[in-house]
Amino acid sequence: MEQSQLLPAELLIPHRLRMRLIDWVKGPTQNSLQAETTVTEEWPLNRDGRVNSIICIELVAQAVSALSTWRRGEGAIPRIGLLVGVKEVEFSCSNIPVMTKLTIQIDELYHVGDYAVFKGKVNSESASFCETIIQVLEPEEEILSSLMTSQRINPREDETGNGGL
């Protein structure tokens, strides 16, 4: 994939319906990635044409998910990961207007096994909305399946209710 080539995010993330927030991915490397999207009225946290900026944490997490799938190579299937912590976050604005085009930049700071820490920034052409450092975990499929079974969780059971994760 060339640095400027856009790839549909839907191929790289498990999120569906209203919870698929990033639209495009470009410039992935082993440690970083840029994603693009446009805020829509269908997004969660939309109120009167403005989306709460806390959504930026989810945008960064989805970009991390896309990078994880891209790293596994062509034909890789998106896996469910867990956002396990927000180490730091700074919001520059309390909300983002609908129809704002956003760029999400993520950079891996470090990882140990299935655990990783990423720095993320969410910006538009004219404003910075968020800078954050998040902690993520992408457990092996067997561990995640066991956890979901023990908690009676089925991520794809009702795609209209939970966005299909």
C-alpha positions in Angstrom: 0.0 0.0 0.0 1.4 3.4 -1.0 1.6 6.2 1.6 -1.0 8.3 -0.2 -3.4 5.4 -1.1 -6.7 5.4 0.7 -8.1 2.0 2.0 -11.6 1.6 3.2 -11.5 1.2 7.0 -14.4 -1.2 6.9 -12.0 -3.9 5.7 -9.7 -3.3 8.7 -12.0 -2.9 11.7 -14.7 -5.1 13.2 -17.1 -2.2 13.9 -20.3 -1.9 12.0 -23.4 0.3 11.5 -23.4 3.4 13.8 -20.2 2.3 15.5 -18.0 2.3 12.4 -16.7 5.8 12.8 -13.5 5.9 10.6 -14.0 5.8 6.9 -10.5 5.6 5.4 -7.0 4.6 6.3 -3.8 5.8 4.7 0.0 5.7 5.3 0.2 2.7 7.6 3.7 1.7 8.8 4.6 -0.9 11.4 4.1 1.8 14.2 1.7 4.4 12.8 -1.3 5.1 10.7 -3.5 7.9 9.6 -7.3 7.6 9.4 -9.9 10.0 7.9 -13.6 10.4 8.5 -16.5 12.9 8.4 -18.7 13.4 11.4 -22.3 12.5 10.6 -25.7 12.9 12.2 -25.8 9.1 12.8 -22.8 9.1 15.1 -23.3 8.3 18.8 -23.2 11.3 21.1 -24.7 13.6 18.4 -26.9 16.3 20.0 -28.2 19.2 18.0 -25.7 18.8 15.2 -22.6 18.5 17.5 -20.9 15.3 18.7 -19.3 15.2 22.1 -15.5 15.3 21.8 -15.1 12.2 24.0 -15.8 10.3 20.7 -12.2 11.1 19.8 -11.0 8.3 22.1 -13.1 5.8 20.1 -11.7 7.3 16.9 -8.2 6.7 18.1 -9.1 3.1 19.2 -10.6 2.3 15.8 -7.4 3.6 14.1 -5.4 1.3 16.4 -7.7 -1.6 15.4 -7.1 -0.8 11.7 -3.3 -0.8 12.2 -3.5 -4.2 14.0 -5.3 -5.8 11.1 -3.0 -4.2 8.5 0.1 -5.5 10.4 -1.2 -9.1 10.0 -1.1 -8.8 6.2 -3.3 -9.0 3.2 -6.5 -11.0 3.8 -6.3 -10.6 7.6 -9.7 -10.5 9.3 -10.3 -7.7 11.9 -10.3 -8.9 15.4 -11.9 -7.5 18.5 -9.6 -5.7 20.8 -10.1 -4.0 24.1 -9.6 -0.4 25.1 -8.3 -1.0 28.6 -7.1 2.5 29.7 -6.8 6.1 28.9 -3.5 7.3 30.3 -3.8 10.9 29.2 -6.3 13.0 27.3 -6.6 16.6 26.5 -9.7 17.9 24.7 -9.3 21.3 22.9 -13.0 21.6 22.2 -16.1 20.1 24.0 -17.8 19.1 20.7 -17.3 18.6 17.0 -19.8 19.9 14.5 -21.5 17.4 12.1 -19.9 17.4 8.7 -16.5 18.2 10.0 -13.7 16.2 8.2 -11.3 14.7 10.7 -7.8 13.2 10.5 -6.8 10.7 13.2 -3.0 10.1 13.6 -1.8 7.2 15.8 1.7 6.3 16.8 2.6 3.3 18.9 4.7 4.2 21.9 5.4 0.6 23.0 4.0 -2.9 23.2 4.5 -6.0 25.3 2.8 -9.1 24.1 -0.9 -8.4 23.5 -0.7 -5.1 25.3 0.2 -1.8 23.6 0.2 1.9 24.3 -0.6 4.5 21.5 -0.5 8.2 21.2 -3.4 9.6 19.1 -4.4 13.0 17.8 -7.7 14.1 16.2 -7.7 17.2 14.1 -9.6 18.9 11.3 -8.0 21.3 8.8 -8.8 24.2 11.2 -8.8 22.8 14.7 -7.3 20.3 17.1 -9.9 18.3 19.0 -8.0 15.8 21.1 -4.6 14.4 22.0 -4.6 11.2 24.0 -2.5 8.2 25.1 -4.5 5.0 25.2 -3.8 1.4 26.4 -5.2 -1.5 24.3 -5.2 -5.2 24.6 -5.7 -7.6 21.7 -6.0 -11.0 23.4 -5.7 -14.2 21.5 -9.0 -15.4 20.0 -9.3 -18.3 22.4 -8.9 -16.1 25.5 -11.5 -13.6 24.2 -13.9 -16.3 23.3 -13.6 -17.8 26.7 -14.2 -14.5 28.4 -17.2 -13.7 26.2 -18.7 -17.1 26.8 -18.2 -16.8 30.6 -19.8 -13.3 30.5 -22.5 -14.4 28.0 -21.5 -11.8 25.5 -22.1 -12.3 21.7 -20.7 -9.3 19.8 -22.6 -10.1 16.6 -25.9 -11.2 18.1 -27.8 -8.0 17.7 -26.0 -5.7 15.3 -28.7 -3.1 15.6 -28.3 -2.8 19.3 -24.6 -2.6 19.8 -23.2 -1.7 16.4 -22.0 -5.2 15.9 -18.8 -4.3 17.7 
